[in-house]
Amino acid sequence: MVKLSRGLGKIVINPTRFSLTCLAFAFPIVAHSQARLESCPLSHNQTTLARSAVGTSFVGGNIELWHYFKKAWWSGEKAAHFFFRSDWDEDFRDQDKFGHLLGGYQLTRAGYESLRASCVSERRALTAAVAYAALFQLQIEIFDGMYKKYGFSYADMIANTTGQTLAAVEELHPHLKWLKPTISYLPSAAMRNRANFTQPSELRRSLDYSGQTYWFAADVHALLPTRMQSYWPSLLRASIGHSITDYINPVTGATQRARRKLLLSIDIDPEKLPGENPLWKAVKHQISYYHFPSPALQLTPSLRGISWYR
């Protein structure tokens, strides 16, 4: 039980109950949806099965998340009181905020696409997807606010909301889908050497910020005027990325202040690969959110070309 004391009085929050409430409010559409859409290619029984599968996957995902965070994050010392914090520009230079943004985007996108595939109307699917993503990420901050090491982060919530909003705006205005957040990952030197650290470390893949690069990929071909599109191969997209130098000493495991790495790159857009088979198109769509190894130009902290950035 968490007690909040703020100007208007005391608010009591049961975190487990709050987590379940998130699911109850976000997905009434699955249990109480209207009749199938006229354009739905599924039979009535198939629609019911598809919606049940969507609802089950999100409930199961939420349960899995709770167990993961309970073990990996929420196992330390609890705070005396629920508290808030603003954690901009810490040693890992906001690299985690890009992860929050990508998380909000993908939760919204995946929720919307799953519900649309089960013949839920555009308006209802988008409303439910945004609600689920927002509540899904909010519950993490609620739990974080209970622990001394973390706290409820205003900055994380801003990043979460930015990602959710971007996904929603792109569904409402499909012509804006030329912009796509992507990610690439290569284990950092610290991650590879963590077994030999001279001091204890909690480093794991989700915290290996120095190995993560977050990109905003642009479909240049779609942005160009029709008369100029022949000059740019549709298979190539241009990206700007953000990563950081080592924020954990690769030898000792001690934390240190990282420096930002801004990058420019051109990589392959899988969605532009040939082939129109529905299954292949679905695969291309999903892997298009990964930034494939490619040449890159690093702008900061020093200007240099990288022949093969992973």
C-alpha beads as a LAMMPS data file, in Angstrom:
LAMMPS data file: protein, C-alpha beads

310 atoms
309 bonds

1 atom types
1 bond types

-500.0 500.0 xlo xhi
-500.0 500.0 ylo yhi
-500.0 500.0 zlo zhi

Masses

1 110.0

Atoms # bond

1 1 1 0.000 0.000 0.000
2 1 1 1.382 3.397 -0.990
3 1 1 0.313 6.618 0.718
4 1 1 0.663 9.915 -1.061
5 1 1 0.416 13.169 0.809
6 1 1 -0.124 16.114 -1.503
7 1 1 -2.046 19.335 -0.987
8 1 1 -5.554 17.903 -1.517
9 1 1 -5.153 15.198 1.080
10 1 1 -4.025 11.603 1.315
11 1 1 -4.291 9.225 -1.625
12 1 1 -3.850 5.508 -1.043
13 1 1 -2.688 3.291 -3.902
14 1 1 -2.459 -0.485 -3.894
15 1 1 0.086 -1.157 -6.681
16 1 1 -1.147 -4.658 -7.550
17 1 1 -4.739 -3.493 -7.709
18 1 1 -3.684 -0.514 -9.787
19 1 1 -1.927 -2.815 -12.270
20 1 1 -5.055 -4.905 -12.719
21 1 1 -7.186 -1.776 -13.016
22 1 1 -4.987 -0.647 -15.905
23 1 1 -5.987 -3.764 -17.792
24 1 1 -9.649 -3.468 -16.888
25 1 1 -9.940 0.100 -18.121
26 1 1 -7.731 -0.239 -21.187
27 1 1 -9.344 -3.260 -22.813
28 1 1 -13.118 -3.328 -22.301
29 1 1 -13.134 -3.402 -26.097
30 1 1 -12.022 -7.024 -26.102
31 1 1 -14.762 -8.289 -23.858
32 1 1 -17.580 -5.906 -24.851
33 1 1 -16.875 -5.114 -28.499
34 1 1 -19.583 -4.388 -31.008
35 1 1 -20.408 -6.622 -33.956
36 1 1 -17.745 -7.343 -36.534
37 1 1 -16.935 -4.650 -39.058
38 1 1 -18.613 -5.168 -42.421
39 1 1 -15.204 -5.211 -44.077
40 1 1 -13.845 -7.811 -41.665
41 1 1 -12.464 -10.867 -43.517
42 1 1 -12.922 -13.069 -40.448
43 1 1 -15.951 -15.129 -39.526
44 1 1 -17.794 -14.419 -36.289
45 1 1 -16.020 -17.276 -34.498
46 1 1 -12.647 -16.197 -35.877
47 1 1 -13.257 -12.633 -34.729
48 1 1 -14.130 -13.775 -31.223
49 1 1 -11.032 -15.981 -31.104
50 1 1 -8.793 -13.186 -32.424
51 1 1 -10.071 -10.665 -29.882
52 1 1 -9.684 -13.171 -27.078
53 1 1 -6.100 -13.833 -28.192
54 1 1 -5.347 -10.091 -28.213
55 1 1 -6.801 -9.619 -24.745
56 1 1 -4.960 -12.651 -23.400
57 1 1 -1.642 -11.509 -24.869
58 1 1 -1.878 -8.100 -23.242
59 1 1 -2.931 -9.490 -19.870
60 1 1 -0.151 -12.080 -20.089
61 1 1 2.339 -9.406 -21.105
62 1 1 1.397 -7.292 -18.136
63 1 1 1.825 -10.221 -15.751
64 1 1 5.194 -11.095 -17.272
65 1 1 6.300 -7.481 -16.956
66 1 1 5.361 -7.392 -13.283
67 1 1 7.355 -10.531 -12.525
68 1 1 10.386 -9.285 -14.469
69 1 1 10.454 -5.893 -12.798
70 1 1 9.761 -7.382 -9.386
71 1 1 12.926 -9.451 -9.694
72 1 1 15.177 -7.124 -11.710
73 1 1 14.151 -3.657 -10.501
74 1 1 11.873 -3.712 -7.481
75 1 1 13.992 -5.868 -5.185
76 1 1 15.969 -3.121 -3.476
77 1 1 15.298 -0.880 -0.498
78 1 1 11.848 0.645 -0.366
79 1 1 11.448 4.382 0.134
80 1 1 9.960 5.713 3.345
81 1 1 7.317 7.483 1.279
82 1 1 6.213 7.498 -2.340
83 1 1 8.254 10.210 -4.037
84 1 1 8.749 11.991 -7.349
85 1 1 11.987 12.893 -9.108
86 1 1 13.227 14.655 -12.216
87 1 1 16.153 12.640 -13.578
88 1 1 17.237 14.486 -16.681
89 1 1 20.849 14.290 -17.869
90 1 1 22.233 11.717 -15.439
91 1 1 25.432 9.734 -16.081
92 1 1 23.807 7.853 -18.983
93 1 1 22.773 11.150 -20.629
94 1 1 19.049 10.471 -21.103
95 1 1 19.634 7.312 -23.116
96 1 1 16.922 5.655 -21.031
97 1 1 14.425 8.327 -22.099
98 1 1 14.767 7.239 -25.711
99 1 1 13.948 3.717 -24.531
100 1 1 10.825 4.992 -22.799
101 1 1 9.806 6.835 -25.965
102 1 1 10.313 3.740 -28.109
103 1 1 8.396 1.663 -25.565
104 1 1 5.407 4.009 -25.634
105 1 1 5.457 4.035 -29.421
106 1 1 5.657 0.261 -29.790
107 1 1 3.019 -0.482 -27.156
108 1 1 0.591 1.847 -28.902
109 1 1 1.462 0.625 -32.382
110 1 1 1.328 -3.070 -31.507
111 1 1 -1.913 -2.634 -29.588
112 1 1 -3.557 -0.777 -32.443
113 1 1 -2.400 -3.202 -35.140
114 1 1 -3.457 -6.229 -33.079
115 1 1 -6.925 -4.845 -32.459
116 1 1 -7.370 -3.818 -36.079
117 1 1 -6.352 -7.326 -37.148
118 1 1 -9.162 -8.665 -34.929
119 1 1 -11.663 -6.412 -36.735
120 1 1 -12.003 -3.630 -34.152
121 1 1 -12.866 -0.235 -35.645
122 1 1 -10.073 2.308 -36.135
123 1 1 -11.400 4.701 -33.500
124 1 1 -11.933 2.040 -30.843
125 1 1 -8.644 0.297 -31.599
126 1 1 -6.640 3.508 -31.322
127 1 1 -8.413 4.606 -28.148
128 1 1 -7.807 1.240 -26.477
129 1 1 -4.194 1.034 -27.663
130 1 1 -3.289 4.500 -26.387
131 1 1 -5.050 3.854 -23.064
132 1 1 -3.271 0.547 -22.596
133 1 1 0.148 1.949 -23.453
134 1 1 -0.332 4.933 -21.151
135 1 1 -1.524 2.849 -18.208
136 1 1 1.039 0.116 -18.853
137 1 1 3.888 2.600 -18.552
138 1 1 2.256 4.581 -15.769
139 1 1 2.128 1.519 -13.526
140 1 1 5.904 1.140 -13.877
141 1 1 6.396 4.669 -12.572
142 1 1 3.944 3.989 -9.743
143 1 1 6.031 1.023 -8.638
144 1 1 9.267 2.986 -9.123
145 1 1 7.932 5.649 -6.783
146 1 1 7.944 3.107 -3.984
147 1 1 11.678 2.393 -4.171
148 1 1 14.487 4.546 -2.852
149 1 1 16.702 4.014 -5.881
150 1 1 14.193 5.155 -8.489
151 1 1 11.185 7.321 -7.690
152 1 1 8.325 8.351 -9.967
153 1 1 10.090 10.116 -12.835
154 1 1 8.467 13.107 -14.491
155 1 1 11.029 12.806 -17.274
156 1 1 10.123 9.175 -17.949
157 1 1 6.449 10.086 -18.187
158 1 1 7.204 12.828 -20.707
159 1 1 9.163 10.337 -22.823
160 1 1 6.417 7.712 -22.499
161 1 1 3.745 10.170 -23.592
162 1 1 5.845 11.410 -26.508
163 1 1 6.147 7.882 -27.887
164 1 1 2.454 7.133 -27.411
165 1 1 1.497 10.421 -29.064
166 1 1 3.783 9.861 -32.039
167 1 1 2.232 6.450 -32.726
168 1 1 -1.306 7.804 -32.376
169 1 1 -0.648 10.805 -34.632
170 1 1 0.817 8.549 -37.319
171 1 1 -2.293 6.357 -37.278
172 1 1 -4.558 9.401 -37.499
173 1 1 -2.407 10.932 -40.246
174 1 1 -0.800 8.059 -42.222
175 1 1 1.139 10.461 -44.455
176 1 1 3.372 11.120 -41.427
177 1 1 4.557 7.510 -41.302
178 1 1 7.678 8.512 -43.194
179 1 1 9.228 8.855 -39.701
180 1 1 9.907 5.661 -37.783
181 1 1 11.737 5.171 -34.444
182 1 1 14.113 2.198 -34.597
183 1 1 16.797 0.622 -32.435
184 1 1 20.110 -1.191 -32.812
185 1 1 22.107 -2.955 -30.125
186 1 1 25.645 -4.233 -29.719
187 1 1 26.790 -5.286 -26.230
188 1 1 29.145 -2.697 -24.768
189 1 1 32.642 -3.513 -23.514
190 1 1 31.316 -3.357 -19.960
191 1 1 28.521 -5.776 -20.780
192 1 1 30.969 -8.241 -22.301
193 1 1 33.309 -8.006 -19.290
194 1 1 30.735 -7.791 -16.470
195 1 1 31.739 -11.192 -15.041
196 1 1 35.204 -9.787 -14.273
197 1 1 34.230 -6.519 -12.583
198 1 1 36.143 -5.671 -9.414
199 1 1 32.973 -4.392 -7.744
200 1 1 29.305 -5.498 -7.764
201 1 1 27.229 -4.301 -10.706
202 1 1 23.581 -4.585 -11.750
203 1 1 24.445 -4.259 -15.436
204 1 1 22.161 -6.240 -17.754
205 1 1 20.975 -5.809 -21.328
206 1 1 18.124 -3.486 -20.403
207 1 1 20.608 -1.239 -18.589
208 1 1 23.385 -1.534 -21.172
209 1 1 22.682 1.983 -22.439
210 1 1 26.116 2.318 -24.032
211 1 1 25.322 -0.627 -26.295
212 1 1 21.949 0.750 -27.368
213 1 1 21.411 3.227 -30.196
214 1 1 18.025 4.811 -30.794
215 1 1 17.287 6.090 -34.275
216 1 1 14.677 8.165 -36.056
217 1 1 14.525 6.790 -39.586
218 1 1 13.139 8.821 -42.478
219 1 1 11.643 7.421 -45.676
220 1 1 13.451 9.883 -47.923
221 1 1 11.894 8.469 -51.092
222 1 1 8.384 9.217 -49.793
223 1 1 9.392 12.773 -48.820
224 1 1 10.802 13.692 -52.204
225 1 1 8.671 15.269 -54.943
226 1 1 7.518 12.692 -57.495
227 1 1 9.851 14.024 -60.180
228 1 1 12.865 13.505 -57.896
229 1 1 12.029 10.098 -56.410
230 1 1 13.979 8.273 -59.116
231 1 1 17.169 9.795 -57.717
232 1 1 16.776 8.093 -54.324
233 1 1 16.407 4.284 -54.002
234 1 1 13.239 3.514 -52.045
235 1 1 15.105 0.699 -50.259
236 1 1 17.326 3.173 -48.406
237 1 1 16.265 5.314 -45.466
238 1 1 18.220 8.024 -43.680
239 1 1 18.461 8.051 -39.894
240 1 1 19.673 10.210 -37.044
241 1 1 20.704 8.308 -33.937
242 1 1 21.534 8.873 -30.271
243 1 1 23.856 6.732 -28.175
244 1 1 26.474 7.297 -25.457
245 1 1 30.062 6.437 -24.641
246 1 1 30.769 4.059 -21.737
247 1 1 28.823 5.076 -18.645
248 1 1 30.136 2.000 -16.837
249 1 1 33.880 1.471 -16.651
250 1 1 34.556 -1.677 -18.707
251 1 1 37.213 -2.861 -16.244
252 1 1 35.963 -1.984 -12.761
253 1 1 32.211 -1.727 -13.281
254 1 1 32.118 1.726 -11.653
255 1 1 29.705 4.265 -13.098
256 1 1 31.077 7.304 -14.888
257 1 1 29.583 10.212 -16.780
258 1 1 29.097 9.338 -20.433
259 1 1 29.266 11.609 -23.447
260 1 1 26.517 11.806 -26.044
261 1 1 26.995 10.284 -29.464
262 1 1 24.943 11.764 -32.299
263 1 1 25.041 9.822 -35.549
264 1 1 23.826 9.989 -39.138
265 1 1 23.306 6.803 -41.085
266 1 1 21.680 5.196 -44.096
267 1 1 20.301 1.687 -43.726
268 1 1 17.879 -0.659 -45.473
269 1 1 14.110 -0.299 -45.068
270 1 1 12.832 -3.914 -45.011
271 1 1 9.313 -2.824 -45.955
272 1 1 10.634 -1.842 -49.385
273 1 1 12.010 -5.312 -50.105
274 1 1 10.176 -7.124 -52.938
275 1 1 7.396 -9.583 -52.215
276 1 1 3.692 -9.132 -51.489
277 1 1 2.853 -12.351 -49.673
278 1 1 0.817 -11.328 -46.572
279 1 1 3.045 -13.265 -44.167
280 1 1 6.215 -11.851 -45.742
281 1 1 4.748 -8.336 -45.618
282 1 1 4.016 -8.795 -41.905
283 1 1 7.596 -9.953 -41.283
284 1 1 9.011 -7.011 -43.254
285 1 1 6.876 -4.596 -41.271
286 1 1 7.977 -5.908 -37.893
287 1 1 11.715 -6.020 -38.652
288 1 1 11.558 -2.502 -40.127
289 1 1 11.718 -1.185 -36.557
290 1 1 15.272 -2.491 -36.247
291 1 1 18.161 -0.419 -37.571
292 1 1 20.384 -2.729 -39.572
293 1 1 24.216 -2.490 -39.524
294 1 1 25.341 0.167 -41.972
295 1 1 27.892 2.949 -42.517
296 1 1 27.469 5.944 -40.203
297 1 1 28.867 9.391 -39.565
298 1 1 29.452 10.190 -35.889
299 1 1 28.958 13.895 -35.173
300 1 1 29.707 13.958 -31.424
301 1 1 31.718 13.706 -29.213
302 1 1 34.127 13.639 -32.153
303 1 1 33.582 13.731 -35.887
304 1 1 34.480 10.444 -37.552
305 1 1 33.226 8.025 -40.133
306 1 1 32.271 4.489 -39.133
307 1 1 32.384 1.962 -41.955
308 1 1 30.041 -0.533 -40.310
309 1 1 27.993 0.705 -37.353
310 1 1 26.158 -1.935 -35.384

Bonds

1 1 1 2
2 1 2 3
3 1 3 4
4 1 4 5
5 1 5 6
6 1 6 7
7 1 7 8
8 1 8 9
9 1 9 10
10 1 10 11
11 1 11 12
12 1 12 13
13 1 13 14
14 1 14 15
15 1 15 16
16 1 16 17
17 1 17 18
18 1 18 19
19 1 19 20
20 1 20 21
21 1 21 22
22 1 22 23
23 1 23 24
24 1 24 25
25 1 25 26
26 1 26 27
27 1 27 28
28 1 28 29
29 1 29 30
30 1 30 31
31 1 31 32
32 1 32 33
33 1 33 34
34 1 34 35
35 1 35 36
36 1 36 37
37 1 37 38
38 1 38 39
39 1 39 40
40 1 40 41
41 1 41 42
42 1 42 43
43 1 43 44
44 1 44 45
45 1 45 46
46 1 46 47
47 1 47 48
48 1 48 49
49 1 49 50
50 1 50 51
51 1 51 52
52 1 52 53
53 1 53 54
54 1 54 55
55 1 55 56
56 1 56 57
57 1 57 58
58 1 58 59
59 1 59 60
60 1 60 61
61 1 61 62
62 1 62 63
63 1 63 64
64 1 64 65
65 1 65 66
66 1 66 67
67 1 67 68
68 1 68 69
69 1 69 70
70 1 70 71
71 1 71 72
72 1 72 73
73 1 73 74
74 1 74 75
75 1 75 76
76 1 76 77
77 1 77 78
78 1 78 79
79 1 79 80
80 1 80 81
81 1 81 82
82 1 82 83
83 1 83 84
84 1 84 85
85 1 85 86
86 1 86 87
87 1 87 88
88 1 88 89
89 1 89 90
90 1 90 91
91 1 91 92
92 1 92 93
93 1 93 94
94 1 94 95
95 1 95 96
96 1 96 97
97 1 97 98
98 1 98 99
99 1 99 100
100 1 100 101
101 1 101 102
102 1 102 103
103 1 103 104
104 1 104 105
105 1 105 106
106 1 106 107
107 1 107 108
108 1 108 109
109 1 109 110
110 1 110 111
111 1 111 112
112 1 112 113
113 1 113 114
114 1 114 115
115 1 115 116
116 1 116 117
117 1 117 118
118 1 118 119
119 1 119 120
120 1 120 121
121 1 121 122
122 1 122 123
123 1 123 124
124 1 124 125
125 1 125 126
126 1 126 127
127 1 127 128
128 1 128 129
129 1 129 130
130 1 130 131
131 1 131 132
132 1 132 133
133 1 133 134
134 1 134 135
135 1 135 136
136 1 136 137
137 1 137 138
138 1 138 139
139 1 139 140
140 1 140 141
141 1 141 142
142 1 142 143
143 1 143 144
144 1 144 145
145 1 145 146
146 1 146 147
147 1 147 148
148 1 148 149
149 1 149 150
150 1 150 151
151 1 151 152
152 1 152 153
153 1 153 154
154 1 154 155
155 1 155 156
156 1 156 157
157 1 157 158
158 1 158 159
159 1 159 160
160 1 160 161
161 1 161 162
162 1 162 163
163 1 163 164
164 1 164 165
165 1 165 166
166 1 166 167
167 1 167 168
168 1 168 169
169 1 169 170
170 1 170 171
171 1 171 172
172 1 172 173
173 1 173 174
174 1 174 175
175 1 175 176
176 1 176 177
177 1 177 178
178 1 178 179
179 1 179 180
180 1 180 181
181 1 181 182
182 1 182 183
183 1 183 184
184 1 184 185
185 1 185 186
186 1 186 187
187 1 187 188
188 1 188 189
189 1 189 190
190 1 190 191
191 1 191 192
192 1 192 193
193 1 193 194
194 1 194 195
195 1 195 196
196 1 196 197
197 1 197 198
198 1 198 199
199 1 199 200
200 1 200 201
201 1 201 202
202 1 202 203
203 1 203 204
204 1 204 205
205 1 205 206
206 1 206 207
207 1 207 208
208 1 208 209
209 1 209 210
210 1 210 211
211 1 211 212
212 1 212 213
213 1 213 214
214 1 214 215
215 1 215 216
216 1 216 217
217 1 217 218
218 1 218 219
219 1 219 220
220 1 220 221
221 1 221 222
222 1 222 223
223 1 223 224
224 1 224 225
225 1 225 226
226 1 226 227
227 1 227 228
228 1 228 229
229 1 229 230
230 1 230 231
231 1 231 232
232 1 232 233
233 1 233 234
234 1 234 235
235 1 235 236
236 1 236 237
237 1 237 238
238 1 238 239
239 1 239 240
240 1 240 241
241 1 241 242
242 1 242 243
243 1 243 244
244 1 244 245
245 1 245 246
246 1 246 247
247 1 247 248
248 1 248 249
249 1 249 250
250 1 250 251
251 1 251 252
252 1 252 253
253 1 253 254
254 1 254 255
255 1 255 256
256 1 256 257
257 1 257 258
258 1 258 259
259 1 259 260
260 1 260 261
261 1 261 262
262 1 262 263
263 1 263 264
264 1 264 265
265 1 265 266
266 1 266 267
267 1 267 268
268 1 268 269
269 1 269 270
270 1 270 271
271 1 271 272
272 1 272 273
273 1 273 274
274 1 274 275
275 1 275 276
276 1 276 277
277 1 277 278
278 1 278 279
279 1 279 280
280 1 280 281
281 1 281 282
282 1 282 283
283 1 283 284
284 1 284 285
285 1 285 286
286 1 286 287
287 1 287 288
288 1 288 289
289 1 289 290
290 1 290 291
291 1 291 292
292 1 292 293
293 1 293 294
294 1 294 295
295 1 295 296
296 1 296 297
297 1 297 298
298 1 298 299
299 1 299 300
300 1 300 301
301 1 301 302
302 1 302 303
303 1 303 304
304 1 304 305
305 1 305 306
306 1 306 307
307 1 307 308
308 1 308 309
309 1 309 310
